[in-house]
Amino acid sequence: MPEVELQDVERGSGSFSDSLRSMTSNFLPGQQQDPLADSLFPSLTYKQRLYGWGTCFTLGCLVSFLSFGQFLHHLSRFAILYSFGNVIGLCSSFFLCGPVAQFRAMKDPKRVVATVIFITSLILTFIAASKHGENQKGIHRLIVLILVITQWCALTWYSLSFIPYGRAFARSMLHQIFFCFS
């Protein structure tokens, strides 16, 4: 196996860069053109795109994770921060495939239901969390919590659609868990 020089990776040539490019070109199935054609930042090298994706994705996860510190005390802040973290994480794919390709993938028939549920729950979470601020009572807190859980489930289901047999595996695991308790 030939060694890949760092200069080759930075220039976007060589087997390492080619293998990364081939992996992410399949990131959005059915895409006929190079995923970088619709990119948000066309002047970035492939290595810079991976760094951008990793940084944005990590930041989104970090914001969502840190939002749990607000969970017991300020449910509104938790819901808004958690939702914002999800949006940042989802936008990380813009570095790899661009917003046009991402929105095209969201409209794919096998993802459209999860997309609609995610976007609807995201918008409703922002509305419900900002509606009454910190003067939330029991039912309002429950609604916000249900919306955040719905958001998480929809985003997870959406993400699993990009993994071969990801949804089938998740269904199998849920089936095993629920039959274990019955």
N, C-alpha and C positions, 0 to 999 in steps of 0.2 A: 504494500500500500504506500503510495507516494506521500512524502511529508508536505504539509501545507505551510507555506511561509506566511508570517503576519502581514507582509506587504500584499500578498495575494488576497487575503481576506479583506483588507482595507480597500483594495482596488476593486473588489467584487469579482475576482477571477480565481480559479483554482477549484479543487474538488470540494473543499470545505464550504466555500461560499455557494457553489453549485448545489451541494446537497441541502444546505439551509434554504436556498431559493426553491428547490423542488419540494421541500416539505411544506413551506408556506404557500406555494402556489396551489397546493391541494387543500389549503386551509378553508377555502370557499369553493366547494364542489360546483362544477358546471361553469366555471369561469373560463372563458375562451382566451383571454389575453393575459399578459404579464400582470400580476397583482400590483406591481409598482406603477402601472400606468394611471391608475385612479388615485394614487397616493396623495396625501395631504402635503407632504414635503418632498417634492420630486428631486431636490438637489442632495438629499441625504444619501450616504452610502448605505449598503445593506447592513453593515455592522452598526452604524449609527441608528438605523431603524430598529434593530434588535434591542439596542440600549434604550431607545425611546419607549418601545413597547414594554420592556422590563421595568423601567422606572415608573411609567404611568400605571401599569398593572399593580406594582408593589405599592405605590402611593394610594391607589384606590382600595386595596386590601387593608393597608394601614389605617386609613380614615375609617373604614367600616369597622375594623377591629377595635380601634380606640373609642368609637362611639358607644361601645358597650359599657364604658365607664360612666356614662350618663343614664344608663338604662333604669336604674332604681330611683334616681333622684329627679331627672328631667327627661321624661319620655319624649317630649317634643324635640329636644335637642338630639337625643339618640336617633329618632326616626329621620330627621333631616340629615344628620351626619352620615348615617348608614346609607341612606338613599344617594347622597352625594358621592360617597365612596363607590357605590355600585355604578354610577354614571361614569366616574373617572376610570374605573376598571374596564368598563365596556368600551370606552373611547380609546383604550390602549391599542385596540386592533386597528385603529386608523393609521398607526405607524407602519403596520405590515401590509395592509390591503387597501387602505384608503376608505373614506366615508361612503363613497358611492357603492363600492363592493360590499361593505358592511350592511348598508341599508338594503341592498339587493338580496343579501343572504337572509336578512330579517324577514323579507317578504316571501321567502321560499315556503312552499306549501307545508313542508314538515316542521317549519319553525314559526309560522305565522300566528298560531294560537298562543304559543308561549310568549311571543313578542307582544301581542296585544294585551295579554294578561299582565306582563311585566310593565309595559308602559302605562297602562291604566292604573295598576297598583302604585306605581311610582308617583304619578300625578296626584292620585288620591291621598297618598301618604304625605306628600308635601302640603296639600290643602288641609288635611285633618290635623297634621302636626302644628301647622301655623295658625289654625282657626282660633283656638282658645289659649294658646301659650301655655303657661304653667298652671292655669286654673282648671286643669282637666279633672273630671270626675270619673268614676268607675267605668261607665259604658264608653265614654270617649277614649279612655286609655285602652280599653279592650279593642275598640275599632282600630286604633293606631297599631296596636300589636298584631292584630290579624292582617292588616295591610302589609306590615313589614315581613311577616311570615310568608304571605302570598307572593310578595316581591322576591324573596329568597328562593322559594320553590320554582317560580317561573324562570328566574335567571339560571338556576341549576338545570332545569329541564331544557332550556335553550342551549346552554353550554354543552350538555350531554349529546346534543344532536350533531356536534362537530367531531365526536369521538366515535369511531366505528364500533357498533354494537353497544354504545354507552347507555342508551335508553333501555335496551333489552336487558342489559346487566342490572340496571337500577330497578326495573320492574321485577326481575327475578329476586333480587335482594329484598325488596319490599314485600313480595309475595311470601318469601321465607319467613320474614319477621312477623307478618300478620298471622300466618298460619301457626307460628310457634306459640302465640298467645291465645289462640282459640281452641 
